[in-house]
Amino acid sequence: MTYHPKSEFLSIMIERGFLADCTDYQELDDALIAGVVPGYIGYDATAASLHVGHLMNIMLLRWFQKTGHKPITLMGGGTTKVGDPSFRADERPLLSPEQIDANIAGMQKVFERYLSYGDAPADAIMRNNAEWLDDLNYLDFLRDIGRHFSVNRMLSFESVKSRLDREQSLSFLEFNYMILQAYDFLELNRRYGCLVQMGGSDQWGNIVNGIDLTRRVLDQEIYGLTTPLLTTSDGRKMGKSQGGAIWLDGTMLSPYEFWQFWRNTTDADVGRFLKLYTELPVSECDRLGALEGSEINEAKIILANEVTALLHGGEAAKTAEATAREVFEKGGTGDDLPTLTLSLQDMGDGISVTQLLVRSGLVGSGKEAKRLIAENGARLNDEPLTNAGLIITRDQLEQPLKLSAGKKRHALVTLG
């Protein structure tokens, strides 16, 4: 990055590693210095919560607000009915309006942990694009908006091209998505003076479309800024674990499991993640990230505490750390471990230990459970588990059982 910004926001973005690309660094920098800039990120309501894969851009909005600007969280109540085809191999399943509304309510709870909403100039606002998309007249929309789009150009965007190159179907419904997203930017500029759209680098084509459309229809200069698509140092997509998505809703993933995800960060990722996901000074992030041996584990605990405190609060972070220390250092069970509660009906005459490993979320399948046991990676009450055919009876569950997969992942099994 050779550009040296004057605005606090862009300086932080570059220094902390948030910035992949920008449509016009100088003009956006000038706008950020001149006054409060409204900027948005769009979120389709495809799930009941946001997950760790969204967290970098949520932190981006948080820094945007902390440096004096106005974040707009745009909920895709309208666009979710179409589905973003970007870099997907297949069409998204379509959701009912009731599901979409419920998902938006769940996502709103997460945003409120990171952003301050209200009526002041730099307070965040949440809007739903169904507000302007639901009542569009198709013929008017084609005439006023559709005429500004070149199909040749749309076919050249990498997100579309990659799908067509693999000879995978792209429906006309999905092809319209990029026009609707471009229209969102135009409407947010017209209604709220929104000057910048931010998003992952896979959204570059959609963002540029919105800038071109707004320039043509409203004769307004607006900007786009993208973040890098993040993978861990071992090549995995950020936010995925063996047990599935790392949700930001405490009812879908316990604060302890969330804390543990960050505690298990690979050594090579610690410094980078501290810069992206915490508000610690960059010099401190660099110092912690450079630690080696057993010292890097303390840096991981700081990372886990800082990220968990932002989402779930300081008390939840302290409790998670105390539980982890009890489990790892003292061999205890910990009150805050993920817990599988079985009914008498579930138990029947007994239940196999492989089933318990699957149902507790420690492994994804019975086959994986058997492999874990065969490779001596499973433990029962801190003792090696060697028999994949072991049946657990009701008597054995008079006290909670502790199951472990490797050294870092644990769950309790109790009888309800």
Kinemage of the C-alpha trace (Angstrom):
@kinemage 1
@onewidth
@group {chain A} dominant
@subgroup {mainchain}
@vectorlist {calphas} color= white
{ca met a 1} P 0.000 0.000 0.000
{ca thr a 2} L 1.777 3.157 -1.225
{ca tyr a 3} L -0.998 5.681 -0.503
{ca his a 4} L -0.506 7.594 2.764
{ca pro a 5} L -3.933 8.776 3.958
{ca lys a 6} L -4.593 11.857 6.072
{ca ser a 7} L -7.935 10.675 7.517
{ca glu a 8} L -7.942 8.682 10.740
{ca phe a 9} L -10.261 6.016 9.339
{ca leu a 10} L -8.183 5.106 6.272
{ca ser a 11} L -4.966 5.275 8.340
{ca ile a 12} L -6.402 2.697 10.778
{ca met a 13} L -7.709 0.530 7.922
{ca ile a 14} L -4.275 0.325 6.300
{ca glu a 15} L -2.297 -0.040 9.539
{ca arg a 16} L -4.484 -2.839 10.906
{ca gly a 17} L -4.793 -4.790 7.627
{ca phe a 18} L -8.448 -4.129 6.752
{ca leu a 19} L -7.953 -2.658 3.299
{ca ala a 20} L -7.878 -4.669 0.055
{ca asp a 21} L -8.884 -2.009 -2.485
{ca cys a 22} L -10.581 1.351 -2.910
{ca thr a 23} L -12.120 2.981 -5.975
{ca asp a 24} L -10.492 6.375 -5.257
{ca tyr a 25} L -8.224 6.711 -2.208
{ca gln a 26} L -7.598 10.443 -2.561
{ca glu a 27} L -11.220 11.534 -3.029
{ca leu a 28} L -12.531 9.253 -0.270
{ca asp a 29} L -9.752 10.478 2.034
{ca asp a 30} L -10.732 14.115 1.308
{ca ala a 31} L -14.412 13.343 2.009
{ca leu a 32} L -13.532 11.647 5.327
{ca ile a 33} L -11.527 14.716 6.402
{ca ala a 34} L -14.278 17.162 5.335
{ca gly a 35} L -17.000 15.860 7.689
{ca val a 36} L -19.224 12.969 8.775
{ca val a 37} L -19.428 10.379 5.963
{ca pro a 38} L -22.332 7.887 5.884
{ca gly a 39} L -21.140 4.460 4.716
{ca tyr a 40} L -22.807 1.077 4.496
{ca ile a 41} L -22.334 -2.644 4.349
{ca gly a 42} L -25.160 -4.895 3.178
{ca tyr a 43} L -26.102 -8.163 4.880
{ca asp a 44} L -28.508 -10.668 3.394
{ca ala a 45} L -30.713 -12.336 5.992
{ca thr a 46} L -29.871 -15.930 5.062
{ca ala a 47} L -29.353 -17.218 8.644
{ca ala a 48} L -30.614 -16.562 12.167
{ca ser a 49} L -27.321 -14.961 13.169
{ca leu a 50} L -24.090 -13.554 11.837
{ca his a 51} L -20.915 -15.646 12.181
{ca val a 52} L -17.182 -15.066 12.579
{ca gly a 53} L -16.825 -14.702 8.799
{ca his a 54} L -18.781 -11.415 9.128
{ca leu a 55} L -16.758 -10.132 12.062
{ca met a 56} L -13.984 -8.356 10.147
{ca asn a 57} L -16.522 -6.137 8.377
{ca ile a 58} L -18.464 -5.541 11.602
{ca met a 59} L -15.186 -4.351 13.162
{ca leu a 60} L -14.669 -2.175 10.072
{ca leu a 61} L -18.032 -0.472 10.760
{ca arg a 62} L -17.084 -0.103 14.429
{ca trp a 63} L -13.844 1.713 13.503
{ca phe a 64} L -15.806 3.781 10.971
{ca gln a 65} L -18.046 5.000 13.801
{ca lys a 66} L -15.184 5.411 16.311
{ca thr a 67} L -13.445 7.750 13.845
{ca gly a 68} L -16.541 9.976 13.622
{ca his a 69} L -18.516 8.568 10.686
{ca lys a 70} L -22.019 7.149 10.268
{ca pro a 71} L -22.405 3.384 9.721
{ca ile a 72} L -25.477 2.085 7.919
{ca thr a 73} L -26.228 -1.610 8.396
{ca leu a 74} L -28.374 -2.455 5.394
{ca met a 75} L -30.438 -5.579 5.897
{ca gly a 76} L -31.304 -7.414 2.698
{ca gly a 77} L -34.982 -8.065 3.351
{ca gly a 78} L -35.558 -7.568 -0.380
{ca thr a 79} L -32.362 -9.018 -1.894
{ca thr a 80} L -32.537 -12.147 0.294
{ca lys a 81} L -35.612 -13.046 -1.776
{ca val a 82} L -33.270 -13.288 -4.785
{ca gly a 83} L -29.956 -14.577 -3.358
{ca asp a 84} L -26.430 -13.368 -4.082
{ca pro a 85} L -24.807 -15.670 -6.693
{ca ser a 86} L -21.287 -14.323 -6.031
{ca phe a 87} L -18.737 -17.171 -6.152
{ca arg a 88} L -21.386 -19.795 -5.384
{ca ala a 89} L -21.741 -23.075 -7.249
{ca asp a 90} L -25.514 -23.235 -6.839
{ca glu a 91} L -28.592 -21.110 -6.220
{ca arg a 92} L -29.403 -20.176 -2.614
{ca pro a 93} L -32.575 -21.711 -1.172
{ca leu a 94} L -35.350 -19.109 -1.110
{ca leu a 95} L -36.702 -18.107 2.323
{ca ser a 96} L -40.191 -17.025 3.360
{ca pro a 97} L -40.793 -13.376 4.421
{ca glu a 98} L -41.357 -14.616 8.008
{ca gln a 99} L -37.974 -16.411 8.055
{ca ile a 100} L -36.252 -13.333 6.639
{ca asp a 101} L -37.795 -11.046 9.307
{ca ala a 102} L -36.808 -13.465 12.099
{ca asn a 103} L -33.249 -13.644 10.749
{ca ile a 104} L -32.977 -9.842 10.633
{ca ala a 105} L -34.115 -9.613 14.272
{ca gly a 106} L -31.402 -12.120 15.268
{ca met a 107} L -28.704 -10.261 13.342
{ca gln a 108} L -29.744 -6.907 14.831
{ca lys a 109} L -28.888 -8.178 18.330
{ca val a 110} L -25.306 -8.775 17.194
{ca phe a 111} L -24.878 -5.353 15.557
{ca glu a 112} L -26.054 -3.643 18.739
{ca arg a 113} L -23.053 -5.112 20.571
{ca tyr a 114} L -20.620 -3.319 18.248
{ca leu a 115} L -22.372 -0.152 17.066
{ca ser a 116} L -24.227 2.709 18.739
{ca tyr a 117} L -27.584 3.329 17.034
{ca gly a 118} L -29.506 6.588 17.349
{ca asp a 119} L -30.290 9.987 15.816
{ca ala a 120} L -26.977 11.848 16.266
{ca pro a 121} L -24.889 12.594 13.133
{ca ala a 122} L -22.455 9.691 13.694
{ca asp a 123} L -24.998 7.268 15.189
{ca ala a 124} L -25.539 4.073 13.227
{ca ile a 125} L -28.829 3.413 11.476
{ca met a 126} L -30.275 0.119 10.298
{ca arg a 127} L -32.318 -0.006 7.125
{ca asn a 128} L -34.011 -2.806 5.173
{ca asn a 129} L -33.829 -2.725 1.380
{ca ala a 130} L -37.319 -4.242 1.218
{ca glu a 131} L -38.380 -0.642 1.958
{ca trp a 132} L -37.643 0.336 -1.658
{ca leu a 133} L -37.339 -3.008 -3.466
{ca asp a 134} L -40.679 -4.604 -2.485
{ca asp a 135} L -42.824 -2.026 -4.262
{ca leu a 136} L -40.799 -1.536 -7.423
{ca asn a 137} L -42.781 -1.463 -10.655
{ca tyr a 138} L -40.998 -3.875 -12.979
{ca leu a 139} L -41.496 -1.924 -16.219
{ca asp a 140} L -40.511 1.402 -14.635
{ca phe a 141} L -37.454 -0.249 -13.091
{ca leu a 142} L -36.376 -1.738 -16.439
{ca arg a 143} L -36.805 1.596 -18.186
{ca asp a 144} L -35.211 3.845 -15.534
{ca ile a 145} L -32.533 1.554 -14.078
{ca gly a 146} L -32.071 -1.527 -16.300
{ca arg a 147} L -31.056 0.532 -19.338
{ca his a 148} L -27.847 1.602 -17.560
{ca phe a 149} L -26.502 -1.967 -17.332
{ca ser a 150} L -24.471 -3.707 -20.036
{ca val a 151} L -25.007 -7.477 -20.071
{ca asn a 152} L -21.595 -7.857 -21.751
{ca arg a 153} L -19.974 -6.102 -18.784
{ca met a 154} L -22.006 -8.044 -16.209
{ca leu a 155} L -20.875 -11.315 -17.808
{ca ser a 156} L -17.251 -10.223 -17.411
{ca phe a 157} L -17.439 -9.944 -13.591
{ca glu a 158} L -15.416 -12.697 -11.952
{ca ser a 159} L -18.302 -13.785 -9.684
{ca val a 160} L -20.486 -14.512 -12.755
{ca lys a 161} L -17.690 -15.627 -15.077
{ca ser a 162} L -16.424 -18.313 -12.671
{ca arg a 163} L -19.924 -19.830 -12.483
{ca leu a 164} L -20.378 -19.846 -16.259
{ca asp a 165} L -16.839 -21.154 -16.881
{ca arg a 166} L -17.713 -24.188 -14.741
{ca glu a 167} L -20.882 -24.583 -16.834
{ca gln a 168} L -23.040 -24.218 -13.727
{ca ser a 169} L -26.509 -22.774 -14.098
{ca leu a 170} L -27.032 -19.078 -13.312
{ca ser a 171} L -30.724 -18.211 -13.201
{ca phe a 172} L -32.141 -14.901 -14.432
{ca leu a 173} L -33.353 -14.366 -10.852
{ca glu a 174} L -29.751 -14.430 -9.571
{ca phe a 175} L -28.454 -12.397 -12.503
{ca asn a 176} L -30.712 -9.563 -11.323
{ca tyr a 177} L -29.028 -9.524 -7.903
{ca met a 178} L -26.179 -7.235 -8.944
{ca ile a 179} L -28.655 -4.728 -10.419
{ca leu a 180} L -30.616 -4.690 -7.143
{ca gln a 181} L -27.458 -4.225 -5.070
{ca ala a 182} L -26.368 -1.350 -7.320
{ca tyr a 183} L -29.829 0.184 -6.858
{ca asp a 184} L -29.415 -0.102 -3.062
{ca phe a 185} L -26.358 2.155 -3.218
{ca leu a 186} L -28.249 4.680 -5.346
{ca glu a 187} L -31.203 4.717 -2.914
{ca leu a 188} L -28.960 5.051 0.162
{ca asn a 189} L -27.184 7.966 -1.494
{ca arg a 190} L -30.484 9.611 -2.427
{ca arg a 191} L -32.109 9.085 1.002
{ca tyr a 192} L -29.190 9.374 3.441
{ca gly a 193} L -26.309 10.937 1.511
{ca cys a 194} L -24.392 7.640 1.723
{ca leu a 195} L -20.964 8.117 0.123
{ca val a 196} L -19.225 4.767 0.507
{ca gln a 197} L -20.096 1.094 0.268
{ca met a 198} L -17.789 -1.360 2.017
{ca gly a 199} L -17.633 -5.139 1.763
{ca gly a 200} L -15.478 -8.172 1.117
{ca ser a 201} L -13.328 -8.164 -2.018
{ca asp a 202} L -15.765 -10.641 -3.631
{ca gln a 203} L -18.248 -7.711 -3.739
{ca trp a 204} L -16.013 -5.476 -5.867
{ca gly a 205} L -18.054 -5.913 -9.067
{ca asn a 206} L -21.360 -5.236 -7.282
{ca ile a 207} L -19.909 -2.127 -5.577
{ca val a 208} L -18.530 -0.694 -8.845
{ca asn a 209} L -21.943 -1.262 -10.474
{ca gly a 210} L -23.593 0.856 -7.753
{ca ile a 211} L -21.051 3.649 -8.198
{ca asp a 212} L -21.586 3.712 -11.984
{ca leu a 213} L -25.376 3.664 -11.626
{ca thr a 214} L -25.440 6.489 -9.065
{ca arg a 215} L -23.115 8.586 -11.207
{ca arg a 216} L -25.387 8.104 -14.248
{ca val a 217} L -28.758 8.597 -12.536
{ca leu a 218} L -27.972 11.167 -9.810
{ca asp a 219} L -24.675 12.611 -11.102
{ca gln a 220} L -23.137 11.903 -7.672
{ca glu a 221} L -19.565 10.802 -6.908
{ca ile a 222} L -19.519 7.912 -4.434
{ca tyr a 223} L -16.854 5.384 -3.426
{ca gly a 224} L -16.170 1.733 -2.746
{ca leu a 225} L -13.801 0.089 -0.292
{ca thr a 226} L -13.145 -3.640 0.123
{ca thr a 227} L -11.575 -5.852 2.761
{ca pro a 228} L -9.436 -8.923 1.988
{ca leu a 229} L -11.112 -12.326 1.946
{ca leu a 230} L -9.584 -13.850 5.026
{ca thr a 231} L -8.200 -17.343 5.350
{ca thr a 232} L -6.256 -18.779 8.261
{ca ser a 233} L -2.523 -19.463 7.822
{ca asp a 234} L -3.304 -23.134 7.118
{ca gly a 235} L -5.628 -22.147 4.255
{ca arg a 236} L -9.046 -22.630 5.899
{ca lys a 237} L -11.865 -20.143 5.376
{ca met a 238} L -12.179 -17.858 8.390
{ca gly a 239} L -15.115 -18.656 10.665
{ca lys a 240} L -15.412 -22.370 10.010
{ca ser a 241} L -14.491 -25.080 12.482
{ca gln a 242} L -14.937 -28.852 12.634
{ca gly a 243} L -18.240 -28.303 14.417
{ca gly a 244} L -19.606 -25.851 11.810
{ca ala a 245} L -20.054 -22.062 11.737
{ca ile a 246} L -18.813 -19.965 14.667
{ca trp a 247} L -22.012 -18.026 15.385
{ca leu a 248} L -22.050 -14.606 17.053
{ca asp a 249} L -25.335 -15.325 18.863
{ca gly a 250} L -24.744 -16.699 22.375
{ca thr a 251} L -27.841 -18.912 22.132
{ca met a 252} L -26.448 -20.634 19.010
{ca leu a 253} L -22.850 -20.928 20.243
{ca ser a 254} L -21.964 -20.525 23.912
{ca pro a 255} L -19.577 -17.720 24.932
{ca tyr a 256} L -17.183 -20.453 26.139
{ca glu a 257} L -17.097 -22.153 22.713
{ca phe a 258} L -16.640 -18.743 21.067
{ca trp a 259} L -13.748 -17.978 23.444
{ca gln a 260} L -12.238 -21.403 22.778
{ca phe a 261} L -12.321 -20.809 19.000
{ca trp a 262} L -10.023 -17.791 19.438
{ca arg a 263} L -7.864 -19.547 22.044
{ca asn a 264} L -7.189 -22.248 19.428
{ca thr a 265} L -5.840 -19.721 16.875
{ca thr a 266} L -2.737 -20.942 15.012
{ca asp a 267} L 0.468 -19.255 16.265
{ca ala a 268} L 1.095 -17.590 12.887
{ca asp a 269} L -2.329 -15.851 12.915
{ca val a 270} L -2.229 -14.312 16.418
{ca gly a 271} L -0.725 -10.908 15.523
{ca arg a 272} L -2.933 -10.443 12.459
{ca phe a 273} L -6.110 -11.424 14.328
{ca leu a 274} L -5.308 -9.094 17.232
{ca lys a 275} L -5.146 -6.186 14.758
{ca leu a 276} L -8.380 -7.126 12.986
{ca tyr a 277} L -10.583 -8.344 15.812
{ca thr a 278} L -9.497 -6.315 18.876
{ca glu a 279} L -8.911 -2.656 19.638
{ca leu a 280} L -5.500 -3.161 21.245
{ca pro a 281} L -2.805 -0.739 19.960
{ca val a 282} L -1.018 -2.010 16.856
{ca ser a 283} L 2.351 -1.992 18.667
{ca glu a 284} L 0.896 -4.324 21.331
{ca cys a 285} L -0.604 -6.593 18.649
{ca asp a 286} L 2.818 -6.843 16.985
{ca arg a 287} L 4.542 -7.561 20.308
{ca leu a 288} L 2.065 -10.298 21.264
{ca gly a 289} L 2.109 -11.813 17.774
{ca ala a 290} L 5.912 -12.126 17.877
{ca leu a 291} L 5.932 -14.226 21.079
{ca glu a 292} L 7.043 -17.833 20.784
{ca gly a 293} L 6.839 -21.120 22.659
{ca ser a 294} L 4.562 -21.207 25.676
{ca glu a 295} L 4.362 -17.378 25.745
{ca ile a 296} L 2.262 -17.316 22.545
{ca asn a 297} L -0.454 -19.191 24.485
{ca glu a 298} L -0.857 -16.205 26.810
{ca ala a 299} L -1.185 -13.999 23.705
{ca lys a 300} L -3.970 -16.310 22.477
{ca ile a 301} L -5.763 -15.949 25.814
{ca ile a 302} L -5.544 -12.141 25.478
{ca leu a 303} L -6.961 -12.456 21.930
{ca ala a 304} L -9.817 -14.706 23.130
{ca asn a 305} L -10.610 -12.412 26.066
{ca glu a 306} L -10.619 -9.218 23.988
{ca val a 307} L -12.795 -10.624 21.176
{ca thr a 308} L -15.217 -12.338 23.584
{ca ala a 309} L -15.542 -9.204 25.746
{ca leu a 310} L -16.529 -7.110 22.713
{ca leu a 311} L -19.320 -9.534 21.763
{ca his a 312} L -20.486 -11.106 25.024
{ca gly a 313} L -19.142 -8.689 27.661
{ca gly a 314} L -16.204 -8.727 30.049
{ca glu a 315} L -17.808 -11.112 32.557
{ca ala a 316} L -18.390 -13.774 29.899
{ca ala a 317} L -14.740 -13.509 28.826
{ca lys a 318} L -13.518 -13.882 32.427
{ca thr a 319} L -15.811 -16.880 33.025
{ca ala a 320} L -14.631 -18.556 29.807
{ca glu a 321} L -10.985 -18.070 30.732
{ca ala a 322} L -11.570 -19.405 34.265
{ca thr a 323} L -13.378 -22.461 32.856
{ca ala a 324} L -10.579 -23.107 30.378
{ca arg a 325} L -7.901 -22.860 33.058
{ca glu a 326} L -9.856 -25.270 35.273
{ca val a 327} L -10.299 -27.756 32.429
{ca phe a 328} L -6.795 -27.552 30.967
{ca glu a 329} L -4.592 -26.813 33.961
{ca lys a 330} L -6.427 -28.484 36.822
{ca gly a 331} L -8.162 -31.368 35.036
{ca gly a 332} L -11.584 -30.225 36.250
{ca thr a 333} L -14.864 -30.282 34.366
{ca gly a 334} L -15.763 -26.572 34.429
{ca asp a 335} L -19.326 -25.358 34.818
{ca asp a 336} L -19.338 -23.442 31.529
{ca leu a 337} L -18.428 -26.246 29.119
{ca pro a 338} L -20.819 -27.013 26.229
{ca thr a 339} L -23.289 -29.518 27.678
{ca leu a 340} L -25.314 -32.290 26.041
{ca thr a 341} L -28.320 -33.129 28.219
{ca leu a 342} L -29.891 -36.531 27.503
{ca ser a 343} L -33.386 -37.629 28.477
{ca leu a 344} L -34.172 -41.128 29.790
{ca gln a 345} L -35.813 -41.756 26.421
{ca asp a 346} L -32.573 -40.765 24.634
{ca met a 347} L -30.652 -43.201 26.814
{ca gly a 348} L -32.856 -46.255 26.371
{ca asp a 349} L -30.766 -49.252 27.491
{ca gly a 350} L -27.565 -47.313 26.798
{ca ile a 351} L -25.961 -45.065 24.193
{ca ser a 352} L -22.699 -45.550 22.305
{ca val a 353} L -19.780 -43.275 23.056
{ca thr a 354} L -19.396 -42.558 19.323
{ca gln a 355} L -22.968 -41.194 19.284
{ca leu a 356} L -22.148 -38.991 22.269
{ca leu a 357} L -19.094 -37.578 20.498
{ca val a 358} L -21.282 -36.693 17.489
{ca arg a 359} L -24.257 -35.328 19.456
{ca ser a 360} L -22.048 -33.175 21.678
{ca gly a 361} L -20.639 -31.484 18.531
{ca leu a 362} L -17.064 -32.647 19.110
{ca val a 363} L -17.019 -34.506 15.780
{ca gly a 364} L -19.114 -34.290 12.634
{ca ser a 365} L -19.927 -37.982 12.095
{ca gly a 366} L -19.721 -41.480 13.572
{ca lys a 367} L -16.924 -42.284 11.129
{ca glu a 368} L -14.951 -39.273 12.401
{ca ala a 369} L -15.597 -40.387 16.012
{ca lys a 370} L -14.224 -43.867 15.325
{ca arg a 371} L -11.154 -42.411 13.623
{ca leu a 372} L -10.559 -40.067 16.579
{ca ile a 373} L -10.733 -43.003 19.005
{ca ala a 374} L -8.471 -45.159 16.795
{ca glu a 375} L -5.890 -42.360 16.696
{ca asn a 376} L -5.985 -42.006 20.516
{ca gly a 377} L -7.445 -38.480 20.255
{ca ala a 378} L -10.543 -39.081 22.418
{ca arg a 379} L -10.772 -39.060 26.213
{ca leu a 380} L -13.520 -39.892 28.680
{ca asn a 381} L -13.212 -38.141 32.052
{ca asp a 382} L -9.606 -37.300 31.093
{ca glu a 383} L -8.757 -40.984 30.544
{ca pro a 384} L -7.845 -42.321 27.063
{ca leu a 385} L -10.895 -43.673 25.224
{ca thr a 386} L -9.853 -46.761 23.253
{ca asn a 387} L -13.099 -48.707 22.693
{ca ala a 388} L -15.273 -47.260 19.886
{ca gly a 389} L -18.019 -49.778 20.785
{ca leu a 390} L -18.305 -48.632 24.417
{ca ile a 391} L -21.910 -48.249 25.616
{ca ile a 392} L -22.652 -45.614 28.275
{ca thr a 393} L -25.473 -46.568 30.687
{ca arg a 394} L -27.742 -44.494 32.939
{ca asp a 395} L -25.732 -45.455 36.012
{ca gln a 396} L -22.604 -43.911 34.525
{ca leu a 397} L -24.433 -40.603 34.057
{ca glu a 398} L -25.306 -40.122 37.721
{ca gln a 399} L -22.367 -37.680 37.540
{ca pro a 400} L -21.671 -35.597 34.393
{ca leu a 401} L -19.262 -37.244 31.949
{ca lys a 402} L -16.524 -35.164 30.348
{ca leu a 403} L -15.732 -35.978 26.700
{ca ser a 404} L -12.636 -34.588 24.986
{ca ala a 405} L -11.531 -34.458 21.352
{ca gly a 406} L -7.822 -33.705 21.346
{ca lys a 407} L -6.389 -31.452 24.029
{ca lys a 408} L -8.529 -28.383 23.421
{ca arg a 409} L -12.150 -29.398 22.748
{ca his a 410} L -14.382 -30.650 25.544
{ca ala a 411} L -18.066 -31.194 26.341
{ca leu a 412} L -20.105 -32.453 29.265
{ca val a 413} L -22.810 -35.127 28.979
{ca thr a 414} L -25.538 -35.107 31.630
{ca leu a 415} L -28.853 -36.840 32.251
{ca gly a 416} L -31.803 -34.427 32.399
